Amino acid sequence: MTATNALAQKIAEDFVRAWTSKDVDKALSLLADDVVCEAPTGTFEGVEGYRGFVEPFANSLVGATVIDVLGDDTNAATVYTVDTPLLKDFRGIDYLTVENGKITRVMSVFDLLPMVRARGDLQH
């Protein structure tokens, strides 16, 4: 990371690298107590609500690549791809808002269809 990175960009990079390496506690330490996450699977509120969303997924990872982290002092976007036992090269983007040095909002964007197909919930 270069010294020119803005605050939200740095926090976002620390956040995505933490959960993609299964260090969920470190990722959660970067969240505001009243964080709100909007994801295709629902809305998750508070640190413990977010833990319920991210921890099972992070713990299932067999690999991850952070493609890029873009941002300024208040907002950042993380672009990543992960591998799970059922999915390879599963792509996602998180758009984060940072206030007072903590992540207050996460908009997580990913396509649920590959997950549904991998579980066999939907015919191809």
Contacts in CASP RR format, 6 or more apart in sequence:
PFRMAT RR
TARGET T0000
AUTHOR 0000-0000-0000
METHOD contacts of the structure
MODEL  1
MTATNALAQKIAEDFVRAWTSKDVDKALSLLADDVVCEAPTGTFEGVEGY
RGFVEPFANSLVGATVIDVLGDDTNAATVYTVDTPLLKDFRGIDYLTVEN
GKITRVMSVFDLLPMVRARGDLQH
1 10 0 8 1.000
1 13 0 8 1.000
5 13 0 8 1.000
6 71 0 8 1.000
6 72 0 8 1.000
6 73 0 8 1.000
6 76 0 8 1.000
7 73 0 8 1.000
7 74 0 8 1.000
7 98 0 8 1.000
7 101 0 8 1.000
8 71 0 8 1.000
8 72 0 8 1.000
8 73 0 8 1.000
8 74 0 8 1.000
8 75 0 8 1.000
8 76 0 8 1.000
8 96 0 8 1.000
8 97 0 8 1.000
8 98 0 8 1.000
9 69 0 8 1.000
9 70 0 8 1.000
9 71 0 8 1.000
9 72 0 8 1.000
9 76 0 8 1.000
11 30 0 8 1.000
11 76 0 8 1.000
11 96 0 8 1.000
11 98 0 8 1.000
11 101 0 8 1.000
11 102 0 8 1.000
11 103 0 8 1.000
12 69 0 8 1.000
12 71 0 8 1.000
12 76 0 8 1.000
12 77 0 8 1.000
12 78 0 8 1.000
12 94 0 8 1.000
12 96 0 8 1.000
12 98 0 8 1.000
12 103 0 8 1.000
13 66 0 8 1.000
13 69 0 8 1.000
13 76 0 8 1.000
13 78 0 8 1.000
14 26 0 8 1.000
14 30 0 8 1.000
15 27 0 8 1.000
15 30 0 8 1.000
15 78 0 8 1.000
15 96 0 8 1.000
15 103 0 8 1.000
16 66 0 8 1.000
16 69 0 8 1.000
16 78 0 8 1.000
16 80 0 8 1.000
16 94 0 8 1.000
17 66 0 8 1.000
18 24 0 8 1.000
18 26 0 8 1.000
18 27 0 8 1.000
18 30 0 8 1.000
19 27 0 8 1.000
19 54 0 8 1.000
19 58 0 8 1.000
20 58 0 8 1.000
20 61 0 8 1.000
20 63 0 8 1.000
20 64 0 8 1.000
20 66 0 8 1.000
20 80 0 8 1.000
20 82 0 8 1.000
21 64 0 8 1.000
22 58 0 8 1.000
22 59 0 8 1.000
22 61 0 8 1.000
24 51 0 8 1.000
24 54 0 8 1.000
24 55 0 8 1.000
24 58 0 8 1.000
24 59 0 8 1.000
27 54 0 8 1.000
27 58 0 8 1.000
28 47 0 8 1.000
28 50 0 8 1.000
28 51 0 8 1.000
28 54 0 8 1.000
30 102 0 8 1.000
30 103 0 8 1.000
31 46 0 8 1.000
31 47 0 8 1.000
31 50 0 8 1.000
31 102 0 8 1.000
31 103 0 8 1.000
32 99 0 8 1.000
32 100 0 8 1.000
32 102 0 8 1.000
32 103 0 8 1.000
32 104 0 8 1.000
33 46 0 8 1.000
33 47 0 8 1.000
34 45 0 8 1.000
34 46 0 8 1.000
34 104 0 8 1.000
35 45 0 8 1.000
35 46 0 8 1.000
35 47 0 8 1.000
35 50 0 8 1.000
35 102 0 8 1.000
35 103 0 8 1.000
35 104 0 8 1.000
35 105 0 8 1.000
35 106 0 8 1.000
36 43 0 8 1.000
36 44 0 8 1.000
36 45 0 8 1.000
36 46 0 8 1.000
36 104 0 8 1.000
36 105 0 8 1.000
36 106 0 8 1.000
37 43 0 8 1.000
37 44 0 8 1.000
37 45 0 8 1.000
37 49 0 8 1.000
37 50 0 8 1.000
37 53 0 8 1.000
37 105 0 8 1.000
37 106 0 8 1.000
37 107 0 8 1.000
37 108 0 8 1.000
38 105 0 8 1.000
38 106 0 8 1.000
38 107 0 8 1.000
38 108 0 8 1.000
39 53 0 8 1.000
39 106 0 8 1.000
39 107 0 8 1.000
39 108 0 8 1.000
39 110 0 8 1.000
40 108 0 8 1.000
40 109 0 8 1.000
40 110 0 8 1.000
40 111 0 8 1.000
40 112 0 8 1.000
41 53 0 8 1.000
41 112 0 8 1.000
44 50 0 8 1.000
44 52 0 8 1.000
44 53 0 8 1.000
50 106 0 8 1.000
57 84 0 8 1.000
60 84 0 8 1.000
60 85 0 8 1.000
61 82 0 8 1.000
61 83 0 8 1.000
61 84 0 8 1.000
62 83 0 8 1.000
62 84 0 8 1.000
62 85 0 8 1.000
63 82 0 8 1.000
63 83 0 8 1.000
64 80 0 8 1.000
64 81 0 8 1.000
64 82 0 8 1.000
64 83 0 8 1.000
65 80 0 8 1.000
65 81 0 8 1.000
65 82 0 8 1.000
66 78 0 8 1.000
66 79 0 8 1.000
66 80 0 8 1.000
67 79 0 8 1.000
67 80 0 8 1.000
67 81 0 8 1.000
68 78 0 8 1.000
68 79 0 8 1.000
69 76 0 8 1.000
69 77 0 8 1.000
69 78 0 8 1.000
69 79 0 8 1.000
70 76 0 8 1.000
70 77 0 8 1.000
70 79 0 8 1.000
71 77 0 8 1.000
73 98 0 8 1.000
74 97 0 8 1.000
74 98 0 8 1.000
74 99 0 8 1.000
75 95 0 8 1.000
75 96 0 8 1.000
75 97 0 8 1.000
75 98 0 8 1.000
76 95 0 8 1.000
76 96 0 8 1.000
76 98 0 8 1.000
77 93 0 8 1.000
77 94 0 8 1.000
77 95 0 8 1.000
77 96 0 8 1.000
78 93 0 8 1.000
78 94 0 8 1.000
78 96 0 8 1.000
79 91 0 8 1.000
79 92 0 8 1.000
79 93 0 8 1.000
80 91 0 8 1.000
80 92 0 8 1.000
80 93 0 8 1.000
80 94 0 8 1.000
81 89 0 8 1.000
81 90 0 8 1.000
81 91 0 8 1.000
81 92 0 8 1.000
82 90 0 8 1.000
82 92 0 8 1.000
83 89 0 8 1.000
83 90 0 8 1.000
84 90 0 8 1.000
86 115 0 8 1.000
86 118 0 8 1.000
86 119 0 8 1.000
87 114 0 8 1.000
87 115 0 8 1.000
87 118 0 8 1.000
90 110 0 8 1.000
90 114 0 8 1.000
90 115 0 8 1.000
91 110 0 8 1.000
91 111 0 8 1.000
92 108 0 8 1.000
92 109 0 8 1.000
92 110 0 8 1.000
93 108 0 8 1.000
93 109 0 8 1.000
93 110 0 8 1.000
94 106 0 8 1.000
94 107 0 8 1.000
94 108 0 8 1.000
94 109 0 8 1.000
95 106 0 8 1.000
95 107 0 8 1.000
95 109 0 8 1.000
96 103 0 8 1.000
96 105 0 8 1.000
96 106 0 8 1.000
96 107 0 8 1.000
97 103 0 8 1.000
97 104 0 8 1.000
97 105 0 8 1.000
98 104 0 8 1.000
113 122 0 8 1.000
116 122 0 8 1.000
117 124 0 8 1.000
END
